[in-house]
C-alpha cells in the first residue's frame, strides 16, 4: 500500500482546491485570502459593522417614533435619515454575507434523508475543515456538474499475474489532495460514507471517494466495476444509496411481437444465453400465425395492514364494519383523498384470533402504486382509529398483501395487473418454426407444467420459465426486480384444436406488478426501453393505460418464451441450444478492461 501511495499522482481538476489539514499537509498558509483586502483585522471589521448596524437601527427607530408622535408622514425623510438607511443596508449586506450564507444555502439546497439524521457533533472538527469550501457551493447535487468539471476517472486494470495468480491493481489515483484526505477520514470513520453526496454537492465525486475508501477498507479491488458514464444525481434519494459504481447488463431485443394488432420490439436485459433467441423464435411463430390477443382482467394494487384488539369479538366487529357496503363510500372518500389517481376498489379481511388483516385494493394509474396505496391505507387507519379507539395498529403491512413473496392470495385474488394472453399457432408453423408437432406439445405441457408442478407443490408455478422473461423485461424497463416473485405466477395451457391440427396456447398471469412512472423507470436506460415499447411515462389520454399495456406486453413475451422453450424440450433441442448459445470460453472480465 505504501508503494502504491507513493506512485499516486493527482489528476487535473479545475474546480478542486486543497485545504489546510492537520499536520500541515496541503497547507496554504502563504496563499492570499479574501480577508487580506480589508484595511483592518477581521475581528475589528466585524465589530465595526456590528456597531454600525445596531446604531443606525436605534437612530431610525428613534426618528420614526418622533414622527409618529408629531403626525409627520414617514415618507418625508431628511438627509441624515437617508444616510442612516444607506448605512443600514450596507452593514446588513456585510453581516449577511459573512454570517448568513450557510443558513440561506440550507434553505435552498435540499438535504438528503441521511443528512437529516446526521449529528454535527458526531462528524467532528476534521469533517468541518475538510468540507469548508464545498459547503458554500451554490448548486444542489441534483444539478449535475459538467462531466469535465468533476471527472474522477474509472481505474484501468493493472492486474499482474504472479505464479498463475491474478493480483489486484493498486488503488486508483484520486483527483486531488483534498479527496485523499476525505478518503482517509471515511476509512477512519470520521466522515459517514452516506453523507458524502450532501456535503460534497457532487454525486460522481462522492461515489469515487466512497469507492476508494471501500477498496482500502476491504483490501479488494473494484477495477471491473464501472464508475464513470452514469448519472448518479438521477438516483439520489430515489433509487440507490451509497453507490460505488453500476452493473452492466446487456439488453437484447425479441420480436416483433404481434399483440392485439400492434407490433412490439421487446427489450430484455439478461446474462443468460439463448433466452432472447428463444423468446424471439416464439415471437416469430406468433407473428406468422396472425398474432396474439390479451385481456386485462383486473388492475388493483394491494396493501394489507394488521391491527389488534383486546378480543377477537372486537376484531370481528371491525371486519363487519369494513365489509359492509353501506360504509364503503365513506371509506373510499377517505382513501381517495390521498392521491389524484389512487381509487379504492375493494376491502377484504381475514381474522386470526384478535388480530385483523385488512387487504385494500386500489387502482394506481400508471404507477406500480405501492407508495400510493400505502398513503391511502394510512388515511383510512387514521379515520378508523377515531371510530375504534381500542384498535392497535401493529404494522401498515401484515404480509396479507402480499408483496415480493409467493402467496396463494395473489395467485387467487390477483395483485397489480391480472392478464390472460392467447394465440393460435397453425400446424405448419409448429413444424417449420418450432420444429415439433402439436400432439407432443400438448402432452408435454400436461405432464410438465401441470402434473409435474402439482407434484412439486408449486404455488403459481405451472409454467416452463415465465420468471425468465419477466425478470429480463423488468430489468430492462426499470421495474422492481424483487416483484418478479409474484409477477411470475403463471399457468400455461396448451390444447389441440381444429381436429388436432392447430395449437391453442395461453398464459394466465394474475399478478403482474408494473408501472411506467416512478422508481427505476426514470433512469435514462430504462426510460429508453419504455420509449421503445411506446409506454414511457404516464398516459395523458387515459390514466393507467400505459402500465396496462406494459403488463400485456410482459404476458405476450412470456407466451412467446413458453412456446419456444416447450418446443425445444419436445424436440429434444434444449441441451444442444444451450451448449451453443449459453457457454463461452472467453474471459469476460479481461474483455471488460
LOTI-722782 format. One record per residue (C-alpha): z, y, x. Coordinates in nm, 3 decimals, padded with zeros to 5 digits. Example, Ala and Ser with C-alpha at 12.3 -4.5 7.8 and 13.67 -1.06 7.14 Angstrom:
% LOTI-722782
NODE,c3,c2,c1
NODE,00.780,-00.450,01.230
NODE,00.714,-00.106,01.367
***
This chain:
% LOTI-722782
NODE,c3,c2,c1
NODE,00.000,00.000,00.000
NODE,00.079,00.237,00.288
NODE,-00.260,00.179,00.445
NODE,-00.430,00.229,00.112
NODE,-00.242,00.550,00.051
NODE,-00.338,00.677,00.394
NODE,-00.706,00.638,00.319
NODE,-00.681,00.800,-00.025
NODE,-00.866,01.129,-00.040
NODE,-00.856,01.388,-00.318
NODE,-01.174,01.447,-00.516
NODE,-01.311,01.785,-00.620
NODE,-01.166,01.909,-00.942
NODE,-01.225,02.271,-01.028
NODE,-00.950,02.305,-01.285
NODE,-00.668,02.133,-01.098
NODE,-00.434,02.308,-00.856
NODE,-00.146,02.175,-00.655
NODE,00.202,02.295,-00.737
NODE,00.519,02.306,-00.530
NODE,00.721,01.986,-00.541
NODE,01.042,01.867,-00.385
NODE,01.034,01.818,-00.014
NODE,00.768,02.081,00.038
NODE,00.472,01.850,-00.034
NODE,00.181,02.053,-00.163
NODE,00.377,02.375,-00.123
NODE,00.206,02.703,-00.198
NODE,00.470,02.943,-00.080
NODE,00.209,03.153,00.106
NODE,-00.026,03.179,-00.193
NODE,-00.046,03.513,-00.376
NODE,00.141,03.529,-00.707
NODE,00.095,03.744,-01.015
NODE,00.440,03.898,-00.961
NODE,00.329,04.031,-00.623
NODE,00.129,04.301,-00.803
NODE,00.444,04.451,-00.959
NODE,00.588,04.766,-00.791
NODE,00.944,04.639,-00.843
NODE,01.105,04.295,-00.807
NODE,01.052,04.077,-01.111
NODE,01.412,04.089,-01.232
NODE,01.416,04.471,-01.216
NODE,01.084,04.491,-01.402
NODE,01.219,04.266,-01.678
NODE,01.539,04.473,-01.702
NODE,01.334,04.794,-01.728
NODE,01.119,04.668,-02.015
NODE,01.420,04.521,-02.195
NODE,01.595,04.859,-02.179
NODE,01.280,05.044,-02.281
NODE,01.221,04.816,-02.578
NODE,01.568,04.846,-02.727
NODE,01.586,05.220,-02.651
NODE,01.270,05.310,-02.841
NODE,01.367,05.080,-03.127
NODE,01.702,05.257,-03.154
NODE,01.534,05.602,-03.134
NODE,01.277,05.520,-03.404
NODE,01.541,05.380,-03.639
NODE,01.749,05.698,-03.599
NODE,01.444,05.920,-03.665
NODE,01.336,05.724,-03.973
NODE,01.687,05.730,-04.116
NODE,01.691,06.111,-04.085
NODE,01.351,06.137,-04.258
NODE,01.473,05.922,-04.544
NODE,01.782,06.139,-04.587
NODE,01.574,06.458,-04.576
NODE,01.300,06.316,-04.801
NODE,01.045,06.368,-04.524
NODE,00.729,06.148,-04.554
NODE,00.741,05.866,-04.299
NODE,00.373,05.905,-04.209
NODE,00.435,06.251,-04.067
NODE,00.527,06.191,-03.705
NODE,00.600,06.419,-03.411
NODE,00.465,06.386,-03.057
NODE,00.792,06.228,-02.939
NODE,00.774,05.971,-03.218
NODE,00.412,05.884,-03.129
NODE,00.516,05.837,-02.768
NODE,00.806,05.616,-02.875
NODE,00.575,05.400,-03.087
NODE,00.333,05.353,-02.796
NODE,00.620,05.262,-02.564
NODE,00.748,05.016,-02.825
NODE,00.415,04.830,-02.838
NODE,00.378,04.834,-02.459
NODE,00.724,04.686,-02.399
NODE,00.679,04.436,-02.682
NODE,00.348,04.310,-02.539
NODE,00.502,04.273,-02.193
NODE,00.803,04.079,-02.322
NODE,00.587,03.860,-02.543
NODE,00.357,03.780,-02.253
NODE,00.646,03.696,-02.023
NODE,00.874,03.504,-02.257
NODE,00.681,03.417,-02.572
NODE,00.363,03.234,-02.465
NODE,00.525,02.890,-02.465
NODE,00.665,02.949,-02.813
NODE,00.336,03.078,-02.953
NODE,00.145,02.787,-02.797
NODE,00.383,02.537,-02.954
NODE,00.281,02.674,-03.295
NODE,-00.090,02.648,-03.214
NODE,-00.111,02.321,-03.026
NODE,-00.001,02.018,-03.232
NODE,00.245,01.782,-03.069
NODE,00.192,01.409,-03.082
NODE,00.420,01.177,-03.275
NODE,00.569,01.052,-02.949
NODE,00.629,01.407,-02.824
NODE,00.823,01.495,-03.138
NODE,01.097,01.249,-03.042
NODE,01.091,01.345,-02.675
NODE,01.419,01.478,-02.536
NODE,01.359,01.754,-02.284
NODE,01.682,01.668,-02.103
NODE,01.552,01.313,-02.062
NODE,01.242,01.431,-01.882
NODE,01.428,01.616,-01.608
NODE,01.359,01.905,-01.376
NODE,01.081,01.722,-01.189
NODE,00.883,01.693,-01.509
NODE,00.908,02.067,-01.582
NODE,00.799,02.154,-01.230
NODE,00.500,01.919,-01.231
NODE,00.379,02.032,-01.572
NODE,00.440,02.406,-01.528
NODE,00.077,02.511,-01.510
NODE,-00.058,02.262,-01.763
NODE,00.190,02.364,-02.033
NODE,00.016,02.702,-02.058
NODE,-00.325,02.556,-02.148
NODE,-00.490,02.744,-02.431
NODE,-00.670,02.448,-02.590
NODE,-00.525,02.136,-02.755
NODE,-00.606,01.789,-02.627
NODE,-00.832,01.727,-02.922
NODE,-01.070,01.988,-02.782
NODE,-01.227,01.756,-02.531
NODE,-01.296,01.927,-02.197
NODE,-01.641,01.914,-02.041
NODE,-01.698,01.586,-01.859
NODE,-01.745,01.752,-01.521
NODE,-01.434,01.966,-01.562
NODE,-01.184,01.682,-01.562
NODE,-01.366,01.389,-01.414
NODE,-01.145,01.114,-01.276
NODE,-01.395,00.850,-01.165
NODE,-01.354,00.487,-01.255
NODE,-01.274,00.295,-00.940
NODE,-01.556,00.099,-00.788
NODE,-01.494,-00.259,-00.691
NODE,-01.399,-00.304,-00.327
NODE,-01.288,-00.664,-00.358
NODE,-01.265,-00.857,-00.035
NODE,-01.282,-01.234,00.000
NODE,-01.037,-01.388,00.245
NODE,-01.006,-01.766,00.269
NODE,-01.201,-01.805,-00.057
NODE,-00.955,-01.580,-00.240
NODE,-01.056,-01.253,-00.402
NODE,-00.814,-00.978,-00.304
NODE,-00.762,-00.684,-00.541
NODE,-00.911,-00.349,-00.432
NODE,-00.688,-00.068,-00.308
NODE,-00.565,00.183,-00.568
NODE,-00.826,00.429,-00.689
NODE,-00.820,00.781,-00.542
NODE,-00.673,01.046,-00.768
NODE,-00.826,01.384,-00.832
NODE,-00.555,01.599,-00.674
NODE,-00.217,01.601,-00.504
NODE,-00.071,01.713,-00.835
NODE,-00.195,01.396,-01.004
NODE,-00.046,01.194,-00.719
NODE,00.294,01.348,-00.782
NODE,00.270,01.284,-01.157
NODE,00.181,00.918,-01.093
NODE,00.486,00.882,-00.873
NODE,00.706,01.035,-01.142
NODE,00.566,00.794,-01.404
NODE,00.627,00.498,-01.175
NODE,00.983,00.616,-01.110
NODE,01.049,00.660,-01.481
NODE,01.095,01.035,-01.465
NODE,00.797,01.102,-01.691
NODE,00.741,00.889,-02.004
NODE,00.394,00.739,-01.998
NODE,00.343,00.809,-02.367
NODE,00.395,01.185,-02.317
NODE,00.109,01.239,-02.073
NODE,-00.152,01.348,-02.330
NODE,00.068,01.605,-02.500
NODE,00.193,01.752,-02.174
NODE,-00.128,01.750,-01.971
NODE,-00.359,01.853,-02.254
NODE,-00.633,01.632,-02.107
NODE,-00.674,01.286,-02.255
NODE,-00.906,01.146,-01.986
NODE,-00.680,01.268,-01.710
NODE,-00.376,01.121,-01.887
NODE,-00.546,00.781,-01.916
NODE,-00.642,00.787,-01.547
NODE,-00.288,00.872,-01.437
NODE,-00.135,00.610,-01.667
NODE,-00.382,00.353,-01.540
NODE,-00.299,00.423,-01.174
NODE,00.076,00.411,-01.246
NODE,00.029,00.075,-01.420
NODE,-00.161,-00.067,-01.125
NODE,00.111,00.040,-00.883
NODE,00.390,-00.089,-01.106
NODE,00.237,-00.431,-01.167
NODE,00.052,-00.474,-00.839
NODE,-00.253,-00.583,-01.040
NODE,-00.598,-00.425,-01.027
NODE,-00.781,-00.290,-01.332
NODE,-01.107,-00.234,-01.144
NODE,-01.308,-00.433,-01.400
NODE,-01.178,-00.225,-01.693
NODE,-01.396,00.085,-01.754
NODE,-01.226,00.423,-01.770
NODE,-01.498,00.686,-01.799
NODE,-01.761,00.711,-02.068
NODE,-01.514,00.712,-02.358
NODE,-01.382,00.997,-02.573
NODE,-01.006,00.946,-02.551
NODE,-00.943,01.258,-02.757
NODE,-01.109,01.082,-03.053
NODE,-00.842,00.811,-03.062
NODE,-00.542,01.039,-03.006
NODE,-00.291,00.996,-03.286
NODE,-00.501,00.758,-03.493
NODE,-00.646,00.455,-03.313
NODE,-00.465,00.365,-02.992
NODE,-00.164,00.484,-02.794
NODE,-00.125,00.497,-02.416
NODE,-00.485,00.399,-02.330
NODE,-00.583,00.293,-01.977
NODE,-00.949,00.211,-02.045
NODE,-01.166,00.038,-02.301
NODE,-01.316,-00.306,-02.358
NODE,-01.691,-00.363,-02.359
NODE,-01.815,-00.597,-02.632
NODE,-02.191,-00.645,-02.667
NODE,-02.344,-00.572,-03.007
NODE,-02.632,-00.784,-03.133
NODE,-02.845,-00.740,-03.444
NODE,-02.907,-01.009,-03.705
NODE,-03.172,-00.951,-03.965
NODE,-03.337,-00.815,-04.152
NODE,-03.102,-00.943,-04.422
NODE,-03.272,-00.907,-04.759
NODE,-02.987,-00.842,-05.001
NODE,-03.018,-00.707,-05.355
NODE,-03.372,-00.589,-05.285
NODE,-03.285,-00.394,-04.968
NODE,-03.315,-00.493,-04.603
NODE,-03.026,-00.452,-04.361
NODE,-03.005,-00.494,-03.985
NODE,-02.654,-00.633,-03.940
NODE,-02.465,-00.529,-03.622
NODE,-02.241,-00.798,-03.477
NODE,-02.001,-00.738,-03.186
NODE,-01.922,-01.071,-03.022
NODE,-01.891,-01.256,-02.694
NODE,-01.978,-01.594,-02.848
NODE,-02.326,-01.702,-02.752
NODE,-02.550,-01.842,-03.027
NODE,-02.360,-01.664,-03.306
NODE,-02.605,-01.374,-03.351
NODE,-02.905,-01.603,-03.301
NODE,-02.775,-01.847,-03.562
NODE,-02.698,-01.573,-03.815
NODE,-03.040,-01.425,-03.751
NODE,-03.201,-01.759,-03.835
NODE,-03.009,-01.767,-04.162
NODE,-03.132,-01.415,-04.241
NODE,-03.487,-01.530,-04.171
NODE,-03.452,-01.820,-04.416
NODE,-03.308,-01.591,-04.685
NODE,-03.584,-01.333,-04.632
NODE,-03.859,-01.594,-04.652
NODE,-03.711,-01.731,-04.976
NODE,-03.704,-01.397,-05.158
NODE,-03.363,-01.261,-05.058
NODE,-03.004,-01.295,-05.171
NODE,-02.812,-01.129,-05.454
NODE,-02.448,-01.023,-05.466
NODE,-02.189,-00.907,-05.716
NODE,-01.861,-00.723,-05.652
NODE,-01.618,-00.893,-05.885
NODE,-01.318,-00.672,-05.815
NODE,-01.223,-00.374,-05.598
NODE,-00.849,-00.325,-05.554
NODE,-00.622,-00.288,-05.252
NODE,-00.265,-00.410,-05.296
NODE,00.085,-00.327,-05.174
NODE,00.398,-00.515,-05.283
NODE,00.742,-00.368,-05.213
NODE,01.056,-00.575,-05.252
NODE,01.359,-00.436,-05.438
NODE,01.701,-00.587,-05.503
NODE,01.959,-00.563,-05.780
NODE,02.312,-00.686,-05.823
NODE,02.200,-00.954,-06.067
NODE,01.884,-01.149,-06.142
NODE,01.904,-01.020,-06.500
NODE,01.855,-00.661,-06.383
NODE,01.561,-00.767,-06.165
NODE,01.402,-00.930,-06.471
NODE,01.458,-00.615,-06.677
NODE,01.258,-00.411,-06.426
NODE,00.986,-00.676,-06.427
NODE,00.953,-00.649,-06.805
NODE,00.953,-00.269,-06.782
NODE,00.672,-00.266,-06.524
NODE,00.457,-00.520,-06.706
NODE,00.495,-00.351,-07.045
NODE,00.156,-00.197,-07.137
NODE,00.336,00.096,-07.301
NODE,00.472,00.206,-06.963
NODE,00.152,00.163,-06.764
NODE,00.010,00.507,-06.845
NODE,00.323,00.684,-06.721
NODE,00.333,00.475,-06.404
NODE,-00.038,00.542,-06.347
NODE,00.014,00.918,-06.365
NODE,00.295,00.896,-06.109
NODE,00.093,00.668,-05.881
NODE,-00.235,00.860,-05.906
NODE,-00.075,01.195,-05.823
NODE,-00.059,01.090,-05.456
NODE,-00.436,01.082,-05.396
NODE,-00.773,01.203,-05.523
NODE,-00.920,00.853,-05.503
NODE,-00.631,00.610,-05.545
NODE,-00.621,00.486,-05.905
NODE,-00.368,00.229,-06.020
NODE,-00.532,-00.075,-06.180
NODE,-00.256,-00.327,-06.237
NODE,00.102,-00.426,-06.161
NODE,00.222,-00.785,-06.132
NODE,00.573,-00.901,-06.047
NODE,00.745,-01.207,-05.907
NODE,01.120,-01.272,-05.923
NODE,01.315,-01.456,-05.654
NODE,01.682,-01.459,-05.758
NODE,01.798,-01.100,-05.781
NODE,01.500,-00.977,-05.577
NODE,01.184,-00.843,-05.737
NODE,00.842,-00.829,-05.567
NODE,00.609,-00.574,-05.727
NODE,00.238,-00.610,-05.646
NODE,00.049,-00.284,-05.710
NODE,-00.332,-00.298,-05.714
NODE,-00.543,00.017,-05.700
NODE,-00.893,00.141,-05.620
NODE,-00.917,00.342,-05.298
NODE,-01.264,00.499,-05.287
NODE,-01.448,00.438,-04.960
NODE,-01.130,00.391,-04.757
NODE,-00.986,00.049,-04.686
NODE,-00.687,00.202,-04.856
NODE,-00.363,00.065,-04.713
NODE,-00.216,00.410,-04.650
NODE,-00.344,00.538,-04.981
NODE,-00.183,00.264,-05.187
NODE,00.140,00.290,-04.987
NODE,00.173,00.659,-05.079
NODE,00.121,00.581,-05.445
NODE,00.375,00.300,-05.433
NODE,00.631,00.533,-05.276
NODE,00.581,00.777,-05.563
NODE,00.645,00.503,-05.819
NODE,00.953,00.378,-05.634
NODE,01.096,00.731,-05.635
NODE,01.031,00.751,-06.008
NODE,01.187,00.410,-06.076
NODE,01.499,00.496,-05.878
NODE,01.581,00.753,-06.149
NODE,01.530,00.502,-06.431
NODE,01.702,00.219,-06.241
NODE,01.962,00.387,-06.018
NODE,02.107,00.048,-05.915
NODE,01.772,-00.055,-05.761
NODE,01.788,-00.103,-05.385
NODE,01.450,-00.071,-05.209
NODE,01.455,-00.325,-04.928
NODE,01.105,-00.255,-04.797
NODE,00.779,-00.097,-04.909
NODE,00.606,-00.421,-04.807
NODE,00.758,-00.752,-04.906
NODE,00.465,-00.973,-04.794
NODE,00.360,-01.038,-05.152
NODE,00.065,-00.801,-05.086
NODE,-00.029,-00.998,-04.865
NODE,-00.165,-00.822,-04.557
NODE,-00.302,-00.996,-04.244
NODE,-00.170,-01.336,-04.345
NODE,-00.332,-01.635,-04.510
NODE,-00.180,-01.629,-04.859
NODE,-00.257,-01.801,-05.186
NODE,-00.206,-01.476,-05.378
NODE,-00.507,-01.323,-05.202
NODE,-00.712,-01.640,-05.248
NODE,-00.640,-01.648,-05.622
NODE,-00.592,-01.283,-05.724
NODE,-00.808,-01.120,-05.457
NODE,-00.741,-00.822,-05.233
NODE,-00.982,-00.548,-05.134
NODE,-01.333,-00.639,-05.248
NODE,-01.395,-00.972,-05.421
NODE,-01.761,-01.064,-05.370
NODE,-01.990,-01.353,-05.456
NODE,-02.328,-01.381,-05.284
NODE,-02.602,-01.636,-05.353
NODE,-02.956,-01.732,-05.259
NODE,-03.212,-01.999,-05.342
NODE,-03.377,-02.144,-05.033
NODE,-03.702,-02.323,-05.100
NODE,-03.767,-02.675,-04.977
NODE,-04.041,-02.553,-04.744
NODE,-03.812,-02.301,-04.574
NODE,-03.532,-02.556,-04.540
NODE,-03.769,-02.782,-04.349
NODE,-03.964,-02.525,-04.143
NODE,-03.696,-02.269,-04.060
NODE,-03.371,-02.461,-04.088
NODE,-03.515,-02.790,-03.957
NODE,-03.333,-03.012,-04.208
NODE,-03.355,-03.118,-04.574
NODE,-03.179,-03.019,-04.895
NODE,-03.005,-03.353,-04.956
NODE,-02.849,-03.356,-04.610
NODE,-02.715,-03.001,-04.651
NODE,-02.561,-03.072,-04.991
NODE,-02.392,-03.387,-04.866
NODE,-02.261,-03.225,-04.550
NODE,-02.121,-02.929,-04.744
NODE,-01.933,-03.159,-04.982
NODE,-01.784,-03.376,-04.707
NODE,-01.715,-03.096,-04.454
NODE,-01.647,-02.769,-04.632
NODE,-01.487,-02.913,-04.946
NODE,-01.339,-03.259,-04.877
NODE,-01.261,-03.206,-04.509
NODE,-01.098,-02.869,-04.570
NODE,-00.892,-03.014,-04.856
NODE,-00.766,-03.296,-04.632
NODE,-00.671,-03.036,-04.371
NODE,-00.471,-02.842,-04.631
NODE,-00.692,-02.536,-04.586
NODE,-00.598,-02.213,-04.762
NODE,-00.917,-02.023,-04.834
NODE,-01.097,-02.206,-04.554
NODE,-01.356,-02.401,-04.748
NODE,-01.640,-02.291,-04.525
NODE,-01.804,-02.365,-04.191
NODE,-01.734,-02.046,-03.992
NODE,-01.705,-01.741,-04.216
NODE,-01.447,-01.595,-03.977
NODE,-01.707,-01.579,-03.700
NODE,-01.934,-01.345,-03.890
NODE,-01.654,-01.140,-04.048
NODE,-01.491,-01.075,-03.709
NODE,-01.820,-00.975,-03.545
NODE,-01.917,-00.732,-03.822
NODE,-01.563,-00.592,-03.840
NODE,-01.554,-00.516,-03.468
NODE,-01.896,-00.350,-03.480
NODE,-01.816,-00.130,-03.781
NODE,-01.461,-00.021,-03.696
NODE,-01.268,-00.234,-03.943
NODE,-00.919,-00.369,-03.876
NODE,-00.989,-00.698,-03.691
NODE,-00.647,-00.837,-03.790
NODE,-00.756,-00.834,-04.154
NODE,-01.010,-01.098,-04.065
NODE,-00.736,-01.343,-04.167
NODE,-00.764,-01.286,-04.543
NODE,-01.112,-01.132,-04.535
NODE,-01.249,-01.467,-04.414
NODE,-01.121,-01.652,-04.720
NODE,-01.443,-01.812,-04.841
NODE,-01.568,-02.113,-05.030
NODE,-01.926,-02.218,-04.954
NODE,-02.112,-02.404,-05.227
NODE,-02.446,-02.586,-05.195
NODE,-02.637,-02.753,-05.475
NODE,-02.981,-02.908,-05.508
NODE,-03.188,-02.752,-05.789
NODE,-03.540,-02.777,-05.926
NODE,-03.533,-03.158,-05.922
NODE,-03.371,-03.165,-05.581
NODE,-03.645,-02.968,-05.408
NODE,-03.471,-02.636,-05.352
NODE,-03.123,-02.538,-05.236
NODE,-02.882,-02.306,-05.416
NODE,-02.625,-02.174,-05.171
NODE,-02.342,-01.931,-05.237
NODE,-02.031,-01.788,-05.075
NODE,-01.737,-01.657,-05.277
NODE,-01.504,-01.426,-05.083
NODE,-01.209,-01.289,-05.285
NODE,-01.052,-01.056,-05.029
NODE,-01.295,-00.861,-04.811
NODE,-01.099,-00.562,-04.683
NODE,-01.333,-00.293,-04.556
NODE,-01.371,00.084,-04.553
NODE,-01.628,00.336,-04.433
NODE,-01.384,00.621,-04.363
NODE,-01.066,00.637,-04.160
NODE,-00.938,00.432,-03.869
NODE,-01.192,00.291,-03.626
NODE,-01.487,00.392,-03.844
NODE,-01.460,00.743,-03.696
NODE,-01.533,00.632,-03.340
NODE,-01.883,00.705,-03.213
NODE,-01.999,00.347,-03.153
NODE,-01.862,00.210,-03.479
NODE,-01.989,00.510,-03.671
NODE,-02.338,00.443,-03.532
NODE,-02.326,00.084,-03.661
NODE,-02.218,00.204,-04.005
NODE,-02.503,00.454,-03.998
NODE,-02.743,00.169,-03.917
NODE,-02.633,-00.002,-04.237
NODE,-02.657,00.321,-04.438
NODE,-02.287,00.326,-04.526
NODE,-02.148,00.585,-04.286
NODE,-01.865,00.794,-04.428
NODE,-01.775,00.847,-04.791
NODE,-02.032,00.838,-05.069
NODE,-02.070,01.181,-05.229
NODE,-02.252,01.050,-05.536
NODE,-02.033,00.750,-05.631
NODE,-01.694,00.735,-05.455
NODE,-01.633,00.384,-05.325
NODE,-01.996,00.272,-05.334
NODE,-02.036,00.272,-04.954
NODE,-01.738,00.045,-04.896
NODE,-01.850,-00.189,-05.175
NODE,-02.198,-00.207,-05.025
NODE,-02.047,-00.286,-04.685
NODE,-01.847,-00.569,-04.844
NODE,-02.163,-00.720,-04.994
NODE,-02.337,-00.695,-04.655
NODE,-02.047,-00.884,-04.497
NODE,-02.078,-01.153,-04.763
NODE,-02.457,-01.167,-04.717
NODE,-02.417,-01.208,-04.341
NODE,-02.162,-01.484,-04.398
NODE,-02.410,-01.654,-04.631
NODE,-02.674,-01.644,-04.355
NODE,-02.430,-01.774,-04.095
NODE,-02.312,-02.059,-04.316
NODE,-02.667,-02.160,-04.397
NODE,-02.775,-02.173,-04.033
NODE,-02.469,-02.348,-03.889
NODE,-02.464,-02.613,-04.161
NODE,-02.833,-02.677,-04.099
NODE,-02.772,-02.711,-03.724
NODE,-02.496,-02.966,-03.788
NODE,-02.703,-03.156,-04.042
NODE,-02.997,-03.173,-03.798
NODE,-02.775,-03.264,-03.503
NODE,-02.867,-02.945,-03.316
NODE,-02.524,-02.785,-03.278
NODE,-02.437,-02.917,-02.932
NODE,-02.783,-02.852,-02.789
NODE,-02.785,-02.496,-02.925
NODE,-02.450,-02.412,-02.772
NODE,-02.544,-02.566,-02.440
NODE,-02.849,-02.339,-02.438
NODE,-02.701,-02.011,-02.560
NODE,-02.326,-02.033,-02.508
NODE,-02.298,-02.138,-02.143
NODE,-02.368,-01.934,-01.833
NODE,-02.341,-01.985,-01.459
NODE,-02.331,-01.610,-01.389
NODE,-02.012,-01.440,-01.274
NODE,-01.988,-01.165,-01.533
NODE,-01.701,-00.994,-01.351
NODE,-01.927,-00.937,-01.050
NODE,-02.209,-00.813,-01.270
NODE,-01.979,-00.551,-01.426
NODE,-01.924,-00.389,-01.088
***
